[in-house]
């Protein structure tokens, strides 16, 4: 083989923040002279939500769906850029080792890399060496783009405390009000941080509250146009709190819940894009005793960012 050991070495393992530069090096060895117009680099990024229509009914398919049936795709392209990394002075690559550094900008509006059951946002970098007669030599590697969601440099305390009152119990003689209040330590978070919360539950009902459970939930929305969309929820972390007997008050202060890493908690709205959207809610589930006594769930919006 005239060209060997073609390797792409990316800084930070190919992880790059939207709005900054992707840096790396392309290395290869030419064993003998090869006719070539040069070495080129292509950056490509897109969102993909596959679906098909049967009898006028839209169905969103898994993003890795493989079938002989014809499917359509909602697709949004964020990057499609090719540039020449190296052009030889003569129309041939001379024998010897090559070490070619490069840097290329990633647009600020590129959304976060994301893979879910019904859709994905992927980025790749392809290096190809043009050759005469024989096919071009290509190597492709995946990139991880972090969507740009800038948070305030100094986190502020949550200005409002969520207060919610709900009547629990199936029958009038066996029901009463349960009051829930929730306060967070700040208004936004980064992946890897902890949400610190104060929760107070006042049980004025004649029923014991057997469980209070707090969850951080990622809500995913996939859009295929024409007002059609699909919603999917994914629990990132959960914290169970103790029970509250009837006529008592349960107080939990300084309870911490992990936000999760950047893979589990990409920034809110993914930092851009229209095909796939992501938002976060803190959900508090209150469960009274008894099979027929339905509980209730309270949602509280949380913002996840990528930088401060």
ABEGO torsion letter per residue (X at the ends): XABBGBBBBBBGGGBBBBGBBBBEBBBBBBABBBBBAEBBBBBBBBBBBBBBBBGGBBBBBBAABBBABBBBBBBBBABBBBBBABBBABABBBBEBBBBBBBBBBBAABBBBBBBAABBBBBBBBBBBBBBGBBBBBBBBBBBBBBBBBBBABBBBBABBBBBBBBBEABAAABBBBBBBBBBABABBBBGBBBBBBBBBBBABABBBABBBBBBBBBBBBBAEGGBBBBBBBBABBBBBBBBBBGBBBBBBGBBBBAEBAAABBBBGGGEEAABBBBBBBBBBBBBBEAABBBBBBBBBBBBBABX
